[in-house]
Amino acid sequence: MLQESLETVRKNIDNACQRAGRDPKEVTLIAVSKTQPMEVLQEAYDLGVRVFGENKVQELTSKIESLPSDIEWHMIGHLQRNKVKYIAGKVALIHSVDTFRLAEEINIQAKKRGIIIPILIEVNVAEESSKFGIHVEDTLELVRQTSGLDGVSIKGLMTIAPYVVDSEENRPIFHKIKELSIDIQRQNIHNVSMDILSMGMTGDYEVAVEEGATMVRVGTGIFGERHYNN
């Protein structure tokens, strides 16, 4: 079941890349493993998955301790400042930076450890009140502010599109953040690259890939429904 789901997702990404004239190697599949038990993650690992995304710090740290050390972990959920110290140096990328205060705390924890932490700026493109993320028009200012912190490195942008039945409805969202990333790249700001565009989830990752996603975050499409009782 898991193997079939994984193969389907990978094939869909390849097909979306083909339609967009892109190389599938440009797209990283992040297996969103929140609420999934360890044995399911181990099964995915045995099937070749090496990049996992988690939403909660406590769950992330316990899984890091219990699973193989060559896994690349991504923090994709909302991050509170007082939890940064628990994941600093343990994750490959923090996707959800949407305030300068959070960026400052990541910087503090990075400097304590003598490391540079890669981050993405989370943008609430759809302006949904229920979602985190900075407004589009405020993104460049946050990027400029954060670029001055030498313990963090801005690698791109992330967005969470609305839940929709028809994935085509989210195409303008993905197109808009891609355009925003191009605009920011043109500014040539020190310590800022726009190499990563983290967008697209189970319901719309194919459209996201067509619009330029370099990372897609797929959970249900790989693992099935979540196990909230664990």
Secondary structure, 3 states (H helix, E strand, C coil): CHHHHHHHHHHHHHHHHHHHCCCHHHCEEEEECCCCCHHHHHHHHHCCCCEEEECCHHHHHHHHHHCCCCCEEEECCCCCHHHHHHHCCCCCEEEEECCHHHHHHHHHHHHHHCCCEEEEEEECCCCCCCCCCECHHHHHHHHHHHHCCCCEEEEEEECCCCCCCCHHHHHHHHHHHHHHHHHHHHCCCCCEEEEEEECCCCCCHHHHHHCCCCEEEECHHHHCCCCCCC
